[in-house]
Amino acid sequence: MLHTATLILRRDLDYYRQVKSLPGCQYDAFKGTFSYYGLRDKGIIIYTGYKKADYSKSDTGYYYTSNVYMFINFERLLDQSDRIRTFNDKDLEAFAVEFDRLMDSIGLPTLEYWDAHRIDYCVNVKLIGTDSGHVADYVRLFKHGRIRHYLRRVYKDKQQKQYDGSCYLVPKSNDKQKSKTGCYIVNIYDKQDECSKKKQSEDVIKQAEDILRIEIQCFKPKLKTLKIKNNYNDMAAYRFLDNDIAKDLLLDEVSFMVGKGDFVLKRHGIKQIEASTYSQPVKQSLIAIYDTATRDSNFGLDKAKANEKHFRDRMDRFDKLGISPIGISDNGKLNTKLTSPYRLLKDALEQDEYRPSLDDKDISRMSNDEVREMLDMRRAEENPFD
């Protein structure tokens, strides 16, 4: 349920110098960073803080932060053979053991001292049965979904044509540290298409067949919100490696974008609305929203011409009817209904929850609560930043 992340060590010149001294460490003069790729096969790249422009701090106009960052692929750390599988917090203990071993080998602190700077939560939704072969159709229908006011679409040309194979929503602000407007990215995409474009092996491309990847990339403002919501004492990265956080984020975003019902042909959806027990004014309102959402690449309060409370009520009514507010065009190539992505997501999350953990004889099989309690104690006992 987790993919990749950026972790950070708080400012400490000793660790900054340690990264610079690692064998093979590379310097990027443009960015002003030192990068270490010695653990890349384990899904880890370590780099120092960026060069920043600020004449108030330096006569040259630049100063260097002493932060140390890490880009990490959680699952790659444990299993280098599977390029599709995502990390599950069932493997938190195995992850902590291997992470600590690698950090010790290069003279950097263990897991409890790394803070979360960005975390990517995701799940692979495998399409089966009548939904098989329709990943591209799901992506296309998601592009018609609602967008939160602090997110925007990314277009590949001036005609505002979106990229193929992905529904990609980014913060309106370029500053990822801004609250709300810089909080997170939504990426819903065809995993096989991505693997093919990245020229992965034939086996990997075959493994990614019929996989719809749903991903939310949380930046610092969103992580701070999660910290408050979950009553965390700090931003320690291990606190955020939690399946429950992934479930809540992913289900909430999919529900907001496309509702909880099935994608059905527009004419069938209208028939279901007309056959409902709703009053005539409500039916007319639902049909107007349905027509707009099916035709346009976005719908919301501005398109529905309704206040927020009224609009939420209409979305709830679509859910009760079991259909998404986004219909399948009657004039398109697709002539069959598609199972609710919300329901498919719930099923995928449940299957991921019950999948077996990695078999590793070197770990003691502590519960996640016990692992986090141990890390809490270690973090409190010996803080290298004091």
DOFI-264581 format. One record per residue (C-alpha): residue number from 1; x, y, z. Coordinates in steps of 0.001 Angstrom, whole numbers, plus 500000, padded with zeros to 6 digits. Example, Ala and Ser with C-alpha at 12.3 -4.5 7.8 and 13.67 -1.06 7.14 Angstrom:
// residues 2
numar / xx / yy / zz
1 / 512300 / 495500 / 507800
2 / 513670 / 498940 / 507140
***
This chain:
// residues 386
numar / xx / yy / zz
1 / 500000 / 500000 / 500000
2 / 503074 / 502193 / 499893
3 / 505314 / 502816 / 496922
4 / 508130 / 505341 / 497340
5 / 509045 / 508180 / 499687
6 / 511487 / 510950 / 500418
7 / 512858 / 510848 / 503954
8 / 514918 / 513535 / 505654
9 / 517538 / 513784 / 508394
10 / 517271 / 517034 / 510283
11 / 520171 / 519482 / 509866
12 / 523363 / 517895 / 511086
13 / 526733 / 518737 / 509569
14 / 528299 / 515435 / 510658
15 / 525903 / 513391 / 508540
16 / 526112 / 515899 / 505704
17 / 529895 / 515407 / 505667
18 / 529448 / 511640 / 505981
19 / 527376 / 511518 / 502786
20 / 529948 / 513672 / 500955
21 / 532698 / 511267 / 502003
22 / 530989 / 508071 / 500806
23 / 532893 / 506255 / 498012
24 / 531509 / 507162 / 494593
25 / 529449 / 510097 / 495879
26 / 528670 / 512392 / 492928
27 / 528466 / 516195 / 492944
28 / 525898 / 518127 / 490914
29 / 527240 / 521671 / 490502
30 / 523936 / 523030 / 489173
31 / 521849 / 521798 / 492117
32 / 524654 / 522016 / 494627
33 / 523958 / 518484 / 495867
34 / 525994 / 515384 / 496606
35 / 524309 / 512085 / 495662
36 / 525166 / 508540 / 496696
37 / 523949 / 505695 / 494464
38 / 525708 / 502783 / 496186
39 / 522391 / 501363 / 497472
40 / 520398 / 501954 / 494314
41 / 519850 / 498228 / 493727
42 / 518103 / 498208 / 497123
43 / 515834 / 501085 / 496100
44 / 517736 / 503814 / 497963
45 / 519372 / 507029 / 496731
46 / 520835 / 509431 / 499301
47 / 521535 / 513097 / 498559
48 / 522329 / 516300 / 500420
49 / 520358 / 519530 / 500673
50 / 519939 / 521764 / 497655
51 / 521708 / 524994 / 496847
52 / 519250 / 527825 / 497539
53 / 519251 / 531450 / 496449
54 / 519088 / 533945 / 499317
55 / 521234 / 537100 / 499355
56 / 520276 / 537781 / 502967
57 / 522235 / 534670 / 504055
58 / 525254 / 534854 / 501787
59 / 527234 / 537480 / 499856
60 / 527381 / 535122 / 496869
61 / 523626 / 534823 / 496782
62 / 523608 / 531116 / 497625
63 / 523647 / 529010 / 500742
64 / 523592 / 525247 / 501226
65 / 521230 / 523378 / 503526
66 / 522806 / 520649 / 505626
67 / 519795 / 518341 / 505379
68 / 520323 / 514796 / 504162
69 / 517562 / 513295 / 502027
70 / 516763 / 509768 / 500966
71 / 514639 / 508590 / 498060
72 / 513436 / 505083 / 498881
73 / 511346 / 502375 / 497239
74 / 510061 / 500424 / 500246
75 / 509324 / 497130 / 498526
76 / 512545 / 497188 / 496497
77 / 514497 / 497250 / 499755
78 / 513033 / 493843 / 500651
79 / 512482 / 492248 / 497253
80 / 514467 / 493266 / 494184
81 / 512733 / 490705 / 491922
82 / 509161 / 492061 / 491948
83 / 508772 / 495430 / 490185
84 / 504979 / 495599 / 490575
85 / 504219 / 494655 / 494170
86 / 503789 / 497472 / 496700
87 / 504913 / 497626 / 500342
88 / 502597 / 496370 / 503087
89 / 503032 / 497357 / 506715
90 / 502974 / 493655 / 507601
91 / 506620 / 493769 / 506595
92 / 507448 / 496756 / 508805
93 / 509749 / 494769 / 511098
94 / 511614 / 493148 / 508201
95 / 511921 / 496596 / 506610
96 / 513278 / 498168 / 509809
97 / 515863 / 495396 / 510259
98 / 517167 / 495658 / 506676
99 / 517047 / 499469 / 506654
100 / 519094 / 499667 / 509863
101 / 521632 / 497185 / 508512
102 / 522165 / 499241 / 505351
103 / 522406 / 502549 / 507189
104 / 524911 / 501089 / 509618
105 / 527048 / 499977 / 506672
106 / 527429 / 503585 / 505452
107 / 527538 / 505363 / 508829
108 / 524082 / 506955 / 508817
109 / 521381 / 506779 / 511532
110 / 518813 / 504000 / 511816
111 / 515126 / 504249 / 510871
112 / 513830 / 506009 / 513979
113 / 515817 / 509190 / 513193
114 / 514517 / 509704 / 509650
115 / 511483 / 511964 / 509198
116 / 508864 / 511829 / 506472
117 / 509196 / 514476 / 503763
118 / 507000 / 512803 / 501147
119 / 505134 / 509460 / 501173
120 / 503417 / 507804 / 498187
121 / 500436 / 505599 / 499087
122 / 499070 / 503320 / 496384
123 / 497391 / 500057 / 495490
124 / 497295 / 497843 / 492414
125 / 493724 / 497158 / 491300
126 / 493688 / 494004 / 489161
127 / 490819 / 494028 / 486661
128 / 489248 / 490612 / 486104
129 / 486168 / 489138 / 484436
130 / 484207 / 491565 / 482293
131 / 486383 / 494467 / 483495
132 / 489530 / 492833 / 482090
133 / 491055 / 494755 / 479197
134 / 489402 / 498032 / 480211
135 / 492170 / 499761 / 482183
136 / 492318 / 502562 / 479593
137 / 488542 / 503045 / 479891
138 / 488769 / 503402 / 483676
139 / 491537 / 505995 / 483300
140 / 489489 / 507904 / 480709
141 / 486403 / 507956 / 482961
142 / 488462 / 509135 / 485941
143 / 489505 / 512098 / 483795
144 / 485847 / 513171 / 483912
145 / 485879 / 513083 / 487705
146 / 485636 / 515873 / 490204
147 / 488800 / 517759 / 491174
148 / 489376 / 519386 / 494523
149 / 489782 / 523153 / 494335
150 / 493480 / 523050 / 495265
151 / 494410 / 520556 / 492507
152 / 494671 / 520943 / 488733
153 / 495159 / 518786 / 485653
154 / 498401 / 518497 / 483715
155 / 498128 / 518948 / 479942
156 / 500632 / 517920 / 477296
157 / 499751 / 520659 / 474807
158 / 498028 / 524028 / 474443
159 / 494827 / 522324 / 473319
160 / 494548 / 521071 / 476916
161 / 494817 / 517441 / 475885
162 / 495678 / 515213 / 478814
163 / 498392 / 512591 / 478731
164 / 497387 / 509104 / 477625
165 / 497331 / 506313 / 480166
166 / 497089 / 508524 / 483240
167 / 494722 / 510770 / 485173
168 / 497264 / 513083 / 486780
169 / 496281 / 515848 / 489212
170 / 498893 / 518127 / 490771
171 / 498814 / 520964 / 493342
172 / 497923 / 524381 / 491973
173 / 500929 / 525821 / 493754
174 / 504441 / 525045 / 492542
175 / 505545 / 525271 / 496165
176 / 504958 / 521780 / 497556
177 / 505396 / 523103 / 501103
178 / 502316 / 525329 / 500985
179 / 499364 / 524113 / 502985
180 / 496367 / 522999 / 500927
181 / 497596 / 524161 / 497509
182 / 500808 / 522171 / 497764
183 / 499522 / 519156 / 499618
184 / 499465 / 516093 / 497310
185 / 499332 / 514586 / 493825
186 / 496748 / 512109 / 492530
187 / 497892 / 509674 / 489855
188 / 495571 / 506994 / 488453
189 / 497213 / 505145 / 485614
190 / 497655 / 502067 / 483465
191 / 500540 / 500201 / 485101
192 / 501290 / 498114 / 482016
193 / 501410 / 501226 / 479845
194 / 503865 / 502823 / 482288
195 / 506093 / 499721 / 482341
196 / 506072 / 499589 / 478552
197 / 507046 / 503274 / 478245
198 / 509878 / 502731 / 480742
199 / 511063 / 499767 / 478631
200 / 510792 / 497249 / 481442
201 / 511352 / 493557 / 480704
202 / 508680 / 491517 / 478938
203 / 508016 / 489597 / 482165
204 / 507368 / 492808 / 484107
205 / 505128 / 494194 / 481351
206 / 503169 / 490942 / 481318
207 / 502837 / 491008 / 485114
208 / 501404 / 494551 / 484931
209 / 498610 / 493525 / 482553
210 / 495136 / 494670 / 483628
211 / 496502 / 496616 / 486622
212 / 495001 / 500004 / 487414
213 / 497400 / 501760 / 489814
214 / 495752 / 504291 / 492148
215 / 498306 / 506491 / 493901
216 / 498371 / 509541 / 496170
217 / 501724 / 511270 / 496671
218 / 501628 / 513188 / 499954
219 / 503902 / 516177 / 500465
220 / 504805 / 517766 / 503787
221 / 501575 / 519794 / 504291
222 / 499443 / 516664 / 503860
223 / 501761 / 514648 / 506112
224 / 501438 / 517345 / 508781
225 / 497658 / 517020 / 508527
226 / 497961 / 513248 / 508956
227 / 500265 / 513827 / 511952
228 / 497604 / 515927 / 513670
229 / 494772 / 513579 / 512705
230 / 496585 / 510536 / 514104
231 / 497980 / 512335 / 517184
232 / 501601 / 511657 / 516268
233 / 504230 / 513377 / 518387
234 / 506516 / 514090 / 515458
235 / 507154 / 513405 / 511775
236 / 509097 / 510145 / 512236
237 / 508810 / 508266 / 508946
238 / 507927 / 504901 / 510489
239 / 504701 / 506352 / 511895
240 / 503395 / 506949 / 508376
241 / 504116 / 503425 / 507094
242 / 500576 / 502405 / 507915
243 / 498009 / 500521 / 505817
244 / 495128 / 502314 / 507524
245 / 496388 / 505708 / 506343
246 / 496611 / 504377 / 502779
247 / 493080 / 502963 / 502900
248 / 491503 / 506184 / 504168
249 / 493315 / 508400 / 501662
250 / 492685 / 506233 / 498599
251 / 489027 / 505438 / 499316
252 / 488210 / 509057 / 500117
253 / 489805 / 510371 / 496907
254 / 488156 / 507805 / 494620
255 / 484773 / 508394 / 496265
256 / 485159 / 512148 / 495796
257 / 486207 / 511879 / 492164
258 / 483780 / 509326 / 490733
259 / 481448 / 508228 / 493531
260 / 480892 / 504684 / 494775
261 / 478691 / 503272 / 491999
262 / 479267 / 501448 / 488713
263 / 480100 / 503138 / 485429
264 / 477065 / 502429 / 483228
265 / 475940 / 503505 / 479774
266 / 474354 / 506935 / 479899
267 / 470954 / 505781 / 478660
268 / 470839 / 503041 / 481302
269 / 471870 / 505465 / 484027
270 / 469095 / 507877 / 483063
271 / 466579 / 505002 / 483151
272 / 467705 / 504110 / 486673
273 / 467286 / 507708 / 487790
274 / 463842 / 507970 / 486209
275 / 462742 / 504667 / 487786
276 / 463829 / 505784 / 491273
277 / 461455 / 506979 / 493978
278 / 463034 / 510434 / 494049
279 / 460852 / 513480 / 493425
280 / 460722 / 514893 / 489913
281 / 462846 / 517976 / 490732
282 / 465522 / 515715 / 492250
283 / 465445 / 513438 / 489194
284 / 465878 / 516414 / 486885
285 / 468805 / 517659 / 488978
286 / 470494 / 514237 / 488903
287 / 470037 / 513896 / 485144
288 / 471504 / 517384 / 484587
289 / 474594 / 516483 / 486656
290 / 474842 / 513090 / 484936
291 / 474687 / 514646 / 481487
292 / 477320 / 517263 / 482366
293 / 479707 / 514786 / 483996
294 / 479452 / 512355 / 481068
295 / 480220 / 515044 / 478473
296 / 482744 / 517258 / 480264
297 / 486224 / 516510 / 481549
298 / 485270 / 517865 / 484973
299 / 482162 / 518572 / 486958
300 / 481597 / 520299 / 490243
301 / 479765 / 523142 / 491897
302 / 480379 / 525499 / 488990
303 / 478992 / 523030 / 486441
304 / 476117 / 521811 / 488627
305 / 475150 / 525361 / 489628
306 / 474397 / 524203 / 493151
307 / 475605 / 525007 / 496628
308 / 477956 / 522554 / 498301
309 / 475401 / 520983 / 500654
310 / 472979 / 520467 / 497780
311 / 475704 / 518970 / 495602
312 / 476789 / 516506 / 498308
313 / 473199 / 515372 / 498640
314 / 473061 / 514646 / 494917
315 / 476313 / 512662 / 495072
316 / 474890 / 510592 / 497940
317 / 471817 / 509861 / 495845
318 / 473968 / 508571 / 492989
319 / 475702 / 506272 / 495475
320 / 472341 / 504936 / 496715
321 / 471321 / 504192 / 493128
322 / 474570 / 502262 / 492688
323 / 475783 / 504290 / 489708
324 / 478627 / 506745 / 489299
325 / 477693 / 510352 / 488428
326 / 479906 / 509802 / 485373
327 / 478216 / 507804 / 482644
328 / 479635 / 505943 / 479662
329 / 478835 / 507768 / 476432
330 / 476210 / 506032 / 474285
331 / 478166 / 507001 / 471162
332 / 481515 / 505531 / 472180
333 / 483147 / 502163 / 471550
334 / 482502 / 500937 / 475089
335 / 479062 / 499333 / 475318
336 / 479147 / 497554 / 478661
337 / 479077 / 498647 / 482289
338 / 482238 / 498664 / 484361
339 / 482364 / 497645 / 488009
340 / 482529 / 500462 / 490543
341 / 486193 / 501516 / 490954
342 / 485412 / 502245 / 494597
343 / 484291 / 498654 / 495130
344 / 487283 / 497293 / 493194
345 / 489575 / 499455 / 495317
346 / 488028 / 498165 / 498553
347 / 488474 / 494581 / 497349
348 / 492113 / 495238 / 496367
349 / 492856 / 496840 / 499743
350 / 491286 / 493898 / 501544
351 / 493282 / 491381 / 499497
352 / 496462 / 493339 / 500200
353 / 495629 / 493331 / 503903
354 / 495436 / 489524 / 503993
355 / 498411 / 488740 / 501798
356 / 501197 / 486852 / 503580
357 / 504178 / 488783 / 504873
358 / 507674 / 488091 / 503567
359 / 509250 / 484935 / 504978
360 / 512386 / 486042 / 506793
361 / 513927 / 483860 / 509519
362 / 516114 / 486710 / 510771
363 / 513267 / 488683 / 512283
364 / 511270 / 487994 / 515433
365 / 507751 / 488636 / 514118
366 / 506824 / 491534 / 516358
367 / 503462 / 493218 / 515855
368 / 503464 / 496632 / 514183
369 / 502524 / 498280 / 517466
370 / 505505 / 496585 / 519131
371 / 507834 / 497674 / 516310
372 / 506685 / 501288 / 516552
373 / 506950 / 501230 / 520358
374 / 510516 / 499934 / 520077
375 / 511393 / 502676 / 517582
376 / 509784 / 505294 / 519845
377 / 511971 / 504159 / 522729
378 / 515129 / 504179 / 520614
379 / 514295 / 507627 / 519239
380 / 513829 / 509011 / 522763
381 / 516843 / 507310 / 524360
382 / 519616 / 508427 / 522035
383 / 518899 / 511444 / 519885
384 / 521928 / 512174 / 517669
385 / 520673 / 515715 / 517018
386 / 520838 / 516910 / 520623
***
